Amino acid sequence: MQFEARIEGVAFAQGQFKELTRSQRRAALSATFNKAGTVIQKEAAVLVPVDEGDLKRAIAKSVSSKTTSVRVDVGVKRNAKGGPARYGHIVETGSAHTAPHPFLRPALDNKGKAAVEVVAKQLGSDIDRVTRKAAAKRVVS
């Protein structure tokens, strides 16, 4: 399940952001989006129906970055043996034999705004942290 958000009006962070290297930008955005994804992940864990708890334990997030964007995915993690990844989508959407018990979409609906707020609040401090870390490396070198 994907969710995209464009954060605008964060002028103080935009100025600092332009001064960072590409890898520093990616690090700051990855940290911020990781925190935002956690908001959705926790809500999905609250909403998922629990039988033995395997599906709940399999709810995970992953952050990936490309040259111009960072993305966070929240869903049921895959494993080599199948497990919850084999039936998580059936729980979410239902089938001909089972009723749906959505947990991912409602998690996004319930906490999407809160995740965007985390990005808006956290981005500045993550930029500062990455900048300080880079400065400390330059001093040590």
N, C-alpha and C positions, 0 to 999 in steps of 0.2 A: 504494500500500500504506500503510495507516495503522497506527499504533501509539500507544496511549494509555497514559499512566502517571500515577499520582497519587503525589506525593511527600508523605509525612507524617513528622512527627517532626523537622522542621527548625525548631524553636521559635525559635532566634535569628533566622532569616531572616523568619519570619512576623511578628515584632514590627516589624522594619525595613520589611518589605513594606507593612504597613498605613499607614505614615507617608508613603509615596510617592504622588505623583499618578498618575492613571490612565495617562498617557503614559509616565511614568517606570517604572511597573510593566511596561507593554508592552515598553519598551526593554530592561529587565533580562531579562525572560522570553525575548524574541526572541533576544538575544545568547546566553543559556544554551542554548536549544533549537537554535540554529544550531550550536553546538559539539557538542551531543549528536547531531545529524543527521550531522555530519561523520564520526563514528565508524561509523555504518551505511553511509554513502556510500563510505568507503574500503574497507570489507569487501566491499561489492558489487563494487567495481572489481577487487578481488583475485580474486573468485569468478567473474566473468563470463567465458564462453568468448571467446577473442580470435581473430578471423580477420584483419580489417584494422584493428581497433581503434576503429572508429566507434562501436560500442555502448558500449565502455568509456568513451570520451570523452564520451558523451551521458548518463552517469549523473550526476544532479544532485540538489540538494536545494533546497527553497524553504520559507521560514518565513512563515506568515501569522498575523495576530492579529485577534481580534475583541474585543468589549467584555470578555468574561469568560474568554477562553481564547487560548492560543497553540498553533499546530500546525506541525509540520515534516513535510514529505513528501519521501521519497527515491524516485526512480524514473528513468525514461528521459525526458529533456527533449524536448519537441516543437519542431520547427522547421517553417518554412513549406514546405520541399520534401519533407517526410516523413522520409526518412532512417531512422535507428535507431528513431524513435518508431513507425514502421510495422511493425517486426518484433520489437521488444524483448519484447512480451508473448508472441510465438510462441516465442522462445528460452526464456523463463521457464516457460511451461506446455506447450509442444509443440503439435503439430497432428496431423492425420490422416497427414501425410507426414513429420513430423520428431519425434524424441524430445525430451522436455523437458530443458533444461539450466538448472535454477533457479539464480538468483544473488541475487535480491532477498530472497526469503523466508529462505534460509539465512543471508544477511547479518544479517537481523533476529534470527533464532534464535541465531546465534553471538555477536552483539554487543549485543543488546537490553539485557541486564543492565549492560553497560559504559556504554551510553548513559544509562541511568537513574542510574548512579553519577556520571557527568559532571554531570548536572542537580543531583544532591544536593550535590556538591562545589563546583560553579561558581556556583550561584545566589547564595550569600552574597557572593562577590567581585563578581559583576555588579551586585548591589544597591548595594554600596559604591561601585563605579565610577560608576553613574548618579547616586547621591546627591552624590558629590564634584563631578561635572560640573555638576549643577544648582546646587550651592553656589557654584562658581566663576563661573557665569553671573550669579548674584545679586550677587556682589561687583563684577564688571565693570560691571554696569548701573547 
